[in-house]
Amino acid sequence: MKKFKVGCVQATPSLFNKSKTMDIVLKWIQKASEQGVKLLVFPESFIPAYPAGLGFGTVVGSRTEAGREQFREYWDNSVEVGAEETQQIANWAKEYEIYITIGVTERDSNSKTLYCTLLYFSPKGKLMGKHRKLKPTAAERLVWGEGDGTTLSTFNTEIGKLGGLICWENYMPLARMAMYQKGVEIYVAPTADSRESWNSSLIHIACEGRCYVIGSNQFIRKNDYPEHLQNELAADRPEILSRGGSVIISPLGKILAGPLYNEEGLLTAEIDHDEIIRAKMDFDVIGHYARNDVFGFDVNGQPDAEKDE
């Protein structure tokens, strides 16, 4: 499939409500399907939302009972891979004949730890795999554990080689190189960063990897939180906690759609695999521009690219 349409969701989940957020996920899948989208990208931790503005009752050296209860509520509304929610999204991927990537807060049923995770679904009705964020940023470490190299996943699909990283992982040069060395062609970058400087980074990644980059973020305001949590939000945070900034970028760094700010929406753009070839004429980070005689690179535990069968 040389040419096809991709979609990028910028939306507001039902914060801390897994069931209602699933309804929102379906709405955007249906809207994308109506527009002929073959790959749909959702933001970081869309289920049950990125907990912007919350401190979970924690300062250095101290935790509160109220903060522990917030964590329990967040945990209850997080996603267990292989359980009902992931099976439902896989069914929707098949029904609407669409590849889906979606950020979730994943709960480990054995250890009870939460992870910031990116899930990949195919139109064959399968969960192809997942990626756990390698390094939660700053206060994110209060709620999320660290992933490892075993989920630096890439997938050979009918629409091309698909992979990506979550938010500030994309600032890690070696994590990016782990994606490039698997030949990623469509690079998804769900995030919670809505600054203009973030899109400069995504443009750089597109040019560096000579790949299409899809950056997806949530649009969240303080009053989107359940009423009982609104008083727990940091007082110095603005009313709009995440203004979005979702964007789709070509392999030569051209912005094809977005950036979208301060509203919900569905961005779409055409992917043309010939454009990837044209872009690699003068730069190929794992090919003619590599210096394997000078540099060595290895990733502990990184799996081979999986084929969508």
PANU-196874 format. One record per residue: x, y, z of N, C-alpha, C in turn. Coordinates in steps of 0.2 Angstrom, whole numbers. Each point is the difference from the previous one (the first is absolute). Example, Ala and Ser with C-alpha at 12.3 -4.5 7.8 and 13.67 -1.06 7.14 Angstrom:
# residues 2
66|-28|39|-4|6|0|4|6|0
-2|5|-4|4|6|1|-4|5|3
# end
This chain:
# residues 309
4|-6|0|-4|6|0|4|6|0
2|3|-6|4|6|0|-2|6|2
-7|1|-1|-3|6|2|-6|-1|4
-1|3|5|-6|-1|4|0|6|5
-6|1|4|-1|5|4|1|-2|8
3|5|3|1|-2|7|-4|6|4
-2|-2|6|-4|5|5|4|1|6
-1|6|3|3|1|7|-5|3|4
-2|-3|6|-5|2|4|2|5|5
-3|6|1|1|5|5|-7|0|4
0|-3|6|-7|0|3|1|0|7
-6|1|4|0|0|7|-3|-7|2
4|-4|4|-3|-6|3|-5|2|6
-4|-5|2|-3|1|6|4|-2|6
3|5|3|6|-1|4|-2|-4|6
4|-5|1|-1|-5|6|-6|-4|-1
-2|-1|-6|-6|-4|-2|1|-4|-6
2|-6|1|2|-5|-5|-6|-1|-5
-5|-2|3|-6|-2|-4|-2|6|-5
-1|6|3|-2|5|-4|5|2|-5
6|-1|1|6|2|-4|-1|-5|-6
-1|-6|1|-1|-5|-5|-5|2|-5
-6|3|2|-5|2|-4|3|6|-5
4|4|3|3|6|-4|5|-3|-5
4|-5|2|4|-4|-5|-4|-2|-6
-5|-3|1|-4|-3|-5|-3|6|-5
-2|5|3|-2|6|-4|5|2|-5
6|1|3|6|2|-5|2|-5|-5
-1|-6|2|2|-6|-5|-6|1|-5
-6|1|1|-5|0|-5|1|6|-4
2|6|3|1|6|-4|5|-1|-5
6|-3|2|6|-1|-4|-2|-5|-6
-4|-5|2|-2|-5|-5|-4|3|-6
-4|5|2|-4|3|-5|4|4|-4
6|2|2|4|4|-4|5|-4|-4
0|-7|1|4|-4|-4|7|-1|3
1|2|7|6|-1|3|2|-7|1
7|-2|-1|2|-7|0|4|-1|7
3|6|2|3|-1|7|-2|6|4
-2|-1|6|-3|5|5|5|0|6
2|6|2|5|1|5|-4|4|6
0|-3|6|-3|3|6|6|2|4
-1|5|5|5|3|4|3|-5|5
5|3|4|3|-3|6|-6|-1|5
0|-6|3|-4|-2|6|-7|3|-1
-3|-1|-6|-7|2|-2|-5|-3|5
2|-6|2|-5|-4|5|5|-1|6
-2|3|6|-6|4|1|2|7|1
5|2|-4|2|7|-1|7|1|3
3|5|-2|7|2|3|-2|5|6
2|-2|6|-2|3|6|3|7|1
0|5|-5|3|6|0|-3|4|6
5|3|4|-2|5|6|-1|-4|6
0|-6|1|-1|-4|6|7|-2|3
0|0|6|7|-1|4|-1|-7|4
-6|-3|0|-1|-6|4|3|0|7
-1|6|3|2|1|7|7|-1|2
4|1|-5|7|-1|1|5|6|0
4|0|5|6|4|0|6|-4|2
6|2|-1|6|-4|2|-1|-2|7
0|-6|2|0|-3|6|-6|-1|4
-6|2|-4|-6|-1|3|-6|-2|-5
-5|-4|1|-5|-2|-4|-7|1|5
-5|2|-3|-6|1|4|-5|-6|-2
-5|-1|5|-5|-5|-1|-4|2|-6
-2|6|-1|-4|3|-5|4|-2|-7
6|1|0|4|-1|-6|0|-7|-2
0|-5|5|0|-7|-1|-7|-2|-3
-5|3|2|-7|-1|-2|0|2|-7
3|6|-2|0|2|-7|3|-5|-5
6|-3|3|3|-5|-4|-4|-6|-1
-3|-2|5|-5|-6|0|-5|1|-5
-3|6|0|-5|2|-5|2|0|-7
6|3|-1|4|0|-7|1|-8|-2
3|-4|5|1|-7|-2|-6|-3|-2
-6|1|4|-6|-4|-2|-2|2|-7
1|6|-2|-2|2|-7|5|-1|-5
6|-4|1|5|-1|-4|-1|-7|-4
4|-1|-5|-2|-6|-5|5|-6|2
-3|-5|0|4|-7|1|0|-3|-7
7|0|-3|0|-3|-7|-2|-7|0
-4|-1|-5|-3|-7|-1|-7|0|3
-2|5|4|-7|0|3|-5|3|-5
-6|2|3|-6|2|-4|2|5|-5
3|6|3|1|6|-4|4|-2|-6
6|-3|1|4|-1|-6|-3|-5|-5
-4|-5|2|-4|-4|-4|-5|4|-4
-3|5|3|-5|4|-3|3|4|-6
5|3|2|4|4|-5|2|-4|-6
3|-6|1|1|-4|-5|-6|-2|-5
-5|-1|3|-6|-1|-3|-2|6|-5
0|6|3|-1|6|-4|5|1|-6
6|-2|2|5|0|-6|-2|-4|-6
-2|-6|2|-3|-4|-5|-6|2|-4
-5|2|4|-6|2|-2|0|6|-5
5|5|2|1|6|-4|6|0|-5
3|-6|0|6|-1|-5|5|5|1
3|1|6|4|5|1|6|-2|5
6|2|-1|5|0|5|-1|5|5
1|-2|7|-1|5|5|6|0|5
3|6|2|4|0|5|-3|5|6
1|-3|6|-3|4|5|4|0|6
1|6|4|3|0|6|-5|-2|6
3|-4|4|-4|-2|6|4|0|6
-3|1|6|4|-2|6|-2|-7|1
5|-4|0|0|-7|1|1|-2|7
-4|-5|2|1|-3|7|2|-7|-1
5|-1|4|3|-7|0|-4|-4|5
-3|-5|-2|-5|-4|4|4|-4|6
7|-1|-2|3|-4|5|4|5|5
3|5|-2|4|4|5|-4|6|2
-5|2|-3|-5|6|1|4|6|-2
6|0|-3|3|6|-2|-4|3|-7
0|6|0|-3|4|-6|6|1|-5
-2|0|-7|5|2|-5|-3|5|-5
3|4|-3|-2|4|-5|2|-4|-6
-6|-2|-4|1|-5|-5|-3|2|-7
3|-2|-5|-3|1|-7|-2|-7|-3
-6|0|-2|-3|-7|-2|-1|1|-8
1|-6|-3|0|0|-8|-5|-5|-2
-5|2|-4|-6|-5|-2|0|0|-7
-2|-6|-3|0|-1|-7|-7|-1|-3
-1|1|-6|-7|-1|-3|-2|-7|0
5|-5|2|-2|-7|0|-3|-1|7
-1|5|4|-3|-1|7|5|-3|5
6|2|-1|5|-2|5|4|6|4
1|-1|6|5|4|3|7|-2|-2
3|4|-4|7|-2|-3|5|0|5
0|5|5|5|0|5|0|7|4
5|1|4|-1|6|4|8|3|1
0|6|2|6|3|2|-1|4|7
4|-2|5|0|4|6|5|5|0
-2|6|3|4|6|0|6|-2|4
6|2|-3|6|-2|4|2|4|6
-2|6|0|2|5|5|-6|5|1
-4|-2|5|-5|6|2|4|6|2
-3|6|-2|3|6|1|-2|4|6
5|2|4|-1|4|6|-6|-4|5
-5|4|1|-5|-3|5|-4|-5|-3
0|-2|-6|-3|-6|-3|3|-6|4
6|0|3|2|-6|3|-3|-1|6
-5|4|3|-4|-1|5|-5|-6|-1
-2|0|-7|-5|-5|-1|2|-5|-5
5|1|-4|2|-5|-5|7|-3|1
0|-7|-1|6|-3|0|4|1|-7
6|-3|0|4|1|-6|0|-7|-5
-1|1|-6|1|-5|-5|7|-2|-1
1|-5|-5|6|-2|-2|1|-1|-7
6|-3|-2|1|-1|-7|-5|-5|-4
-3|-4|4|-4|-6|-3|-6|3|-3
-2|6|2|-6|3|-4|2|6|-4
6|0|-2|2|5|-6|-3|-3|-6
-6|0|-1|-3|-4|-5|-1|3|-7
1|-3|-5|-2|2|-7|-4|-6|-4
-4|2|-5|-4|-4|-3|0|0|-8
1|-5|-3|-1|0|-8|-7|-1|-1
-3|5|-3|-7|-1|-2|-2|2|-7
-6|-1|-2|-2|1|-7|1|8|-2
0|4|5|1|7|-1|7|3|1
5|-5|2|7|2|1|2|-2|7
6|2|1|4|-2|6|-2|5|5
-4|-2|6|-3|4|5|4|0|6
1|5|3|3|0|7|-1|7|3
3|1|6|0|7|3|2|0|7
0|6|3|2|1|7|-5|5|3
0|0|7|-5|4|3|4|6|3
-3|6|-1|2|6|3|7|1|0
3|2|6|7|2|0|5|-6|-1
-2|-6|-1|4|-5|-2|3|2|-7
-4|4|-4|3|3|-6|6|4|0
1|3|6|6|4|1|6|-5|2
-1|-6|0|6|-5|1|3|-2|-6
6|2|-2|2|-2|-7|1|-7|-1
2|-4|5|1|-7|-1|-7|-4|-1
-5|3|4|-7|-3|-1|-3|1|-7
2|6|-3|-2|1|-7|4|-4|-4
6|-1|1|4|-5|-4|-2|-7|0
-3|-2|6|-3|-7|0|-6|0|-5
-4|5|-1|-5|0|-5|3|0|-7
4|4|-1|3|1|-7|3|-7|-2
4|-3|4|4|-6|-2|-5|-6|-2
-6|1|2|-5|-5|-3|-4|2|-6
2|6|-3|-2|2|-6|-7|4|0
-2|3|6|-6|3|1|-2|5|-5
-6|-1|-3|-2|5|-5|-6|4|2
-4|-2|4|-5|4|3|1|0|8
2|6|2|2|1|7|-5|3|4
-3|-3|5|-5|3|4|3|3|7
-2|6|2|3|3|5|-6|3|5
-4|-4|3|-5|3|5|4|3|5
-3|6|3|3|4|5|-5|4|4
3|3|5|-4|5|5|4|7|-1
4|1|-4|4|6|-1|-4|4|-5
-2|6|2|-4|4|-5|4|7|-1
6|0|1|4|6|-2|2|0|-7
1|6|-3|2|1|-7|7|-4|-1
4|0|5|7|-3|-1|-1|-7|-1
-5|-3|2|-1|-8|-1|-1|-1|-7
-3|4|-4|-1|-2|-7|7|1|-4
4|5|3|7|0|-3|3|-7|1
-1|-3|5|4|-6|1|-3|-6|-5
-7|0|-1|-3|-4|-4|2|1|-7
1|6|-2|3|2|-7|7|-3|-1
4|1|6|7|-3|0|0|-8|-1
-5|-3|3|0|-7|0|-2|-3|-7
-5|4|-3|-2|-2|-7|6|1|-5
4|5|1|6|1|-4|5|-5|1
1|-1|7|6|-5|2|-2|-7|-2
-6|-2|1|-2|-7|-2|-2|-1|-7
-1|6|-4|-3|0|-6|-7|-5|0
-4|2|5|-6|-4|1|-6|5|1
-6|-2|-1|-6|4|2|0|0|7
-2|5|3|-1|1|7|-7|3|2
-3|-4|5|-7|2|2|0|1|7
-1|7|2|0|2|7|-7|1|2
-2|-3|6|-7|0|2|0|2|7
-4|5|2|-1|2|7|-7|1|2
-1|0|6|-7|1|3|-1|8|1
-7|2|0|-2|6|2|-4|0|6
3|3|6|-3|-1|6|0|6|4
-6|2|3|-1|5|4|-1|-2|8
1|5|4|-1|-2|7|-7|-3|1
-5|3|-3|-7|-2|2|-2|-7|-4
5|-3|-3|-1|-6|-3|1|-6|5
3|2|5|1|-5|6|-6|-1|3
-1|-6|3|-6|-1|5|0|5|5
-6|2|3|0|6|4|4|-1|7
0|-7|2|4|-1|6|7|0|-1
3|1|-6|7|0|-1|2|8|-2
-5|4|-2|2|7|-2|3|3|6
-2|-1|6|3|4|6|7|-3|1
2|-5|-3|7|-3|1|5|2|-5
-2|4|-5|4|2|-5|5|6|3
6|0|-3|5|5|2|-3|7|-1
0|4|5|-3|7|-1|3|4|-5
6|-1|-2|4|4|-4|-1|-2|-8
-3|-5|-1|-1|-3|-7|-5|4|-3
0|2|-7|-5|3|-3|-6|-4|-1
-6|4|-2|-6|-4|-1|1|-5|-6
3|2|-5|2|-6|-5|6|-3|2
-1|-6|2|6|-4|2|4|-3|-6
-3|-2|-5|3|-2|-6|-3|3|-6
3|4|-4|-3|4|-6|1|-4|-6
3|-6|0|1|-4|-6|6|1|-4
-1|2|-6|6|0|-5|1|-5|-4
-5|-5|-1|1|-6|-4|2|2|-7
4|-4|-4|3|2|-6|2|-7|-4
0|1|-7|2|-5|-4|6|3|-4
6|-4|-1|5|3|-3|3|-5|-5
3|3|-6|2|-4|-5|8|-2|1
3|-5|-4|7|-2|1|5|6|-1
-2|5|-3|4|6|-1|-1|6|4
-5|-2|5|-1|5|5|-5|5|-1
-4|-1|-5|-6|4|-2|-6|-2|4
-3|5|3|-6|-1|4|-6|-1|-5
-3|-6|0|-6|-1|-4|-6|1|3
-1|0|7|-6|2|3|1|2|7
-3|5|2|1|3|7|6|6|0
2|1|5|-2|-2|7|-6|3|2
-4|-4|4|-7|2|2|0|2|7
-2|5|2|0|3|7|-7|2|3
-1|-1|6|-6|2|4|-6|-2|-3
-1|-6|-2|-6|-3|-2|1|-8|-2
-5|-3|0|0|-7|-2|0|0|-8
2|-6|-3|0|0|-7|3|-7|-3
-1|-1|-6|3|-6|-3|4|3|-6
7|-1|0|4|2|-5|1|-6|-5
0|2|-6|2|-6|-5|5|3|-5
4|-5|-3|4|1|-5|2|-6|-4
2|1|-6|2|-6|-5|7|-2|1
1|-7|1|7|-3|0|1|-2|-7
6|2|-2|3|-3|-6|6|-3|1
1|-6|-1|6|-4|1|6|2|-4
-2|2|-6|5|3|-5|4|6|3
-4|4|4|3|6|3|6|-2|5
-1|-6|3|5|-2|5|7|-2|-5
-1|-3|-5|5|-2|-5|4|7|-2
-4|4|-2|3|7|-3|4|3|6
-3|0|6|3|3|5|7|-3|2
1|-6|-1|6|-4|2|5|1|-5
-1|3|-6|5|1|-5|7|3|3
-1|5|5|6|4|2|1|-2|8
-5|-3|3|2|-2|7|-4|-6|2
4|-5|2|-3|-6|3|4|-2|6
-3|1|6|3|-1|6|3|-7|2
-4|-5|-3|3|-7|1|3|-3|-7
0|4|-5|3|-2|-6|6|4|-2
0|3|-6|6|3|-3|3|6|4
-4|3|5|2|5|5|3|-3|6
-1|-6|1|3|-4|6|7|-1|0
4|0|6|7|-2|0|1|-6|5
-2|-5|-2|0|-6|4|7|-2|2
5|2|-4|7|-1|1|3|4|6
-4|6|2|2|4|5|-5|-1|6
-6|-1|-1|-5|0|6|-3|-7|0
-1|-2|7|-3|-7|1|-7|2|4
-5|-4|-1|-6|1|3|-4|-6|1
-2|-1|6|-4|-6|2|-5|2|5
-6|-3|0|-5|1|5|-2|-7|4
1|0|6|-2|-6|4|-7|-2|0
-1|-6|-3|-6|-3|0|-5|3|-6
2|4|-4|-5|3|-5|-2|-6|-5
-6|-1|-1|-3|-5|-4|1|1|-7
0|-5|-5|0|1|-7|-7|3|-2
0|4|-5|-6|3|-3|-5|-6|-1
-6|0|3|-5|-5|-1|-4|1|-6
-2|-5|-3|-4|0|-6|-7|-1|2
-5|5|-3|-7|0|1|-3|-6|-4
-1|-6|3|-2|-5|-4|-7|-2|3
# end
